[in-house]
Amino acid sequence: MKRFVCILTVFLAASFCAAKQEQKPSIFKANDNICLVGDSITHGGFYTENLLLYYATRFPDIPLSFYNLGISGDSCWGIISRFDDDIDPVKANVYTLMIGMNDVGRGKFSDSERTKPDHQKKVLQTRESYEKNLDKIAAHLSGRSRKLIMFTPSIYDQTSENKTENLKGVNDELKVFGQIGRKLAEKYDAKVVDMWSYMETANERLHKTDKTKSVIGADRVHPQDVGGFVMASKFIIDLGEPKFVSRMAFDAKAAKLSEAFNADVSDVKFGPEGLSFTALEAALPYPTGADKDGVDAVLGFLPEYNKQMFSVKNLKPGKYELSIDGKNIGQYTSEELSEGINLAMNKNTPQYKQAQEVAKLCRQFRLKASEYRGIRATEFFAKLRKYKTDEERIEAAKRALTEGKEKNPYVLGLIKRYPDLKPKQGEMGRAVQAIVKDVYAAAKTKPHQFNLRAVK
C-alpha cells in the first residue's frame, strides 16, 4: 500500500510539471533563433525586451532565442556591409528588419535645408537609394531564413511639443519608406509589421489631452520603454498572436467545470458558499508598469491581448471573495463573475507577481545585449573592422583615444570601453543567451489553489 501511495504521489507531481499548451506562436517554433536587424532603435533593445517578455510569459514551454543585431547609427548600406562578419554568423530561423531612420537623412529637413531649390530632388534620390538597398537586404535575409518580418520604420516625432529641434518632414518621409518596405515585403513573401501607423496613432491619441506626451524619447527619434511596449504590441497584433493566457469557466448550479482552456484544472469542489479548485495554467499574464498602462489607456492592447479569464455562472446573488494560494486578490459580485473576470489585469495575483520577476530578467537581457552590441558599434564607428585580429583592433582603439580626433561623446564612450570589453566578447554573448534561458526558467508556470467564497 505504501508503494502505491508513493507511485500515486509521484504521478500527481509529474502531472503538474507543465500544463498542456493549447495555443502556439503564429510563426515561431520551439528553439528558433530570432535575429533582429536594425539601427539604434534595435540596438537599444526596448522593443526586443517587450517581445521576449510576451513570448516567454505566453509560451513558457516554447523557448526562443532572441539575438539583437542592431547597431546605433546604421543604415541600409551599413547592414549590407556587415552581412559576412556580423549578421550571417548567427544562423537565423526568422529575421526581423527595421531600418530607415538614418537613411532618411534627417539633416536635410532642417529649416535652412528645406527651403533650398534642390531639396525635393535630394529627397527623391534618397528614396531611390533606400529602395535599392532595402531590396538587397530583403533578398539576403529572406534567402537565409524560414521567414522575414519587415517593420515599417518607427516614427520621427514631429507633433509633440518639446525643446528638441523639429525637423518637419522627416516623419512624412518615413511613412513613404514604409510604403517602399511593404512593396518589397510582397516581393519576398515577408510579413509586415506596421510600426509607423500604430505609433503615429498612439501619439495622436495622447496629444488629445497632452501635447508633451509621446511614445518617443525627447530626441524625437528613439523609443524608450513605453515606445518599446507599443512596438511589441503592434508586432503581436500584426502577427495575429493568441489573445488568451487562459480561460476557466464553471457552472455553480450544475456543479461542473464548463471550460479549461490552456489550463489544467483539478480537485474541483462546489459547496453552498462557492467553490475551490487547483489550476495549472500554461501561460502567465503580460506584466506592465504605470507608464505602459498610461499609453495603453488610449490603445487598448492589454484588455484585448492579455486575457486570463475566470467565470462562474449561476452563483447565488451577492458578493464573493477570491483568494489564490490563500491570498485575497479581490471581491466580485455574482454578476461580475458570471460575465467573467480578467485576472491578467489584477496585479496582486501570484501569477502576475511571477510574471513581474520574468520582466526583471527581460530588462537584464536588454541591458546586457545592448552593451554587447556596443562592441560591434565601436568597430563600425571607429573603422576597426579593417584590422584582422582582436589585438590590432584594440591597439587601434587605444590610438584613437590618444590622438583625440573623435569628438562625438557617444562614440568616444564606446571607444573608451572597447579595450576592456573586446576580450570578453564571446563570454558576453554567451551570458546574454544564458539570461534568455533564465527568462524561460522563471516563466515556468506553477499550480495554484483557487478559493471562491461568499462574503457574509
Helices and strands as residue ranges (DSSP letters): H 2-15, E 33-38, H 40-44, H 46-58, E 65-70, H 76-81, I 83-87, E 94-98, G 106-109, H 111-114, H 119-142, E 147-151, H 170-187, E 191-193, H 195-206, H 225-238, E 244-251, E 256-261, E 263-271, E 274-281, H 290-299, H 301-305, E 307-313, E 319-324, E 327-333, H 334-339, E 341-342, G 343-345, H 350-381, H 390-403, H 409-421, G 422-424, H 425-442, E 448-454
